[in-house]
Amino acid sequence: MSLVAALLGGALAAWLLLRASGGLLTHPVLQRRNYRNSELPTAIGVLVVVAVVAVEGVRTVAGLAGLGQGGVSPGRLAVAGAVVVFGFLGLVDDLLGDGEDRGLRGHIGAALHGRVTTGFIKMGGGAAAALVVAVAIGGNRPLRVVVDAALIALAANIANLLDRAPGRTLKWGLIAYVPLAVVAGTTEPGPALAVVAGACAVLLAGDLKERFMLGDTGANALGGALGVGVALQAGFAARVAVVAVLLVLTLASEVVSFSRIIQKFPPLRAFDRLGRLPGDREV
């Protein structure tokens, strides 16, 4: 499957789902107040998950019918699996989270006091899922498994941390996808990642215009998929370097706001505001 076909397939699936989701968008369980107190549907990133599952299902049927590549490669399965699992964990947080506890300290502190938060479930479940995916793509090499699992889990977490302003996670995620698309091409995870990128691209305009919120569902799914892509395509030294950067960013987020950093640097601020509503206040 070519990258163009995969991108278009993901985009078409997400567009059709979005067109048919009017009732979903108005469902009371999804309504949340955004950063400027407007009520919007959240967790629209679930459409990315469904789009990926739908496209991969069609690809599989086509392969069985002799109309495409037969079989499901480990890389393709890893990308789809990460999207589904991390998307599900994000959905739990979107629907059941109360937002009282934030960050590693907040969720771990609550657990130590006998109160398990949805954020803690997401952290623990994400770490476990990342280990399973890392074993699936790295075999029984312990050091590689640990590095790849950390990369996947941290990538999902960073995408989630960025999701504090309209379109922010989608814009940075799609930029991060571009070098992966060049490196991966049509091998192993290339088309699978393209499906995710195509679906996310369709949601970008609505997220920017505040018609809905991507939610942890979409942020985690996108971040997890990108993490798998790096784990599959980058050399070991490069993966260690990426893990180090993601870990530093994660720890830094405990003491400083990404939004505050973005607002201090004009190029980052301009990119962050690109496409957002006029009069939108800084976040």
PESUL-V581500 format. One record per run of one state. SS is the DSSP state (@ for helix, = for strand, . for the rest). FROM is the first residue (numbers start at 1). TO is the last residue. If there is no record, write none. Layout:
ss: <SS SS>
from: <FROM FROM>
to: <TO TO>
//
This chain:
ss: <. @ . @ . @ = . = . @ . @ . @ . @ . @ . @ . @ . = . @ . @ . @ . @ .>
from: <1 3 20 22 26 28 31 34 39 42 46 65 74 97 103 113 118 139 142 163 168 185 190 209 212 213 215 234 236 253 258 265 266 274>
to: <2 19 21 25 27 30 33 38 41 45 64 73 96 102 112 117 138 141 162 167 184 189 208 211 212 214 233 235 252 257 264 265 273 283>
//
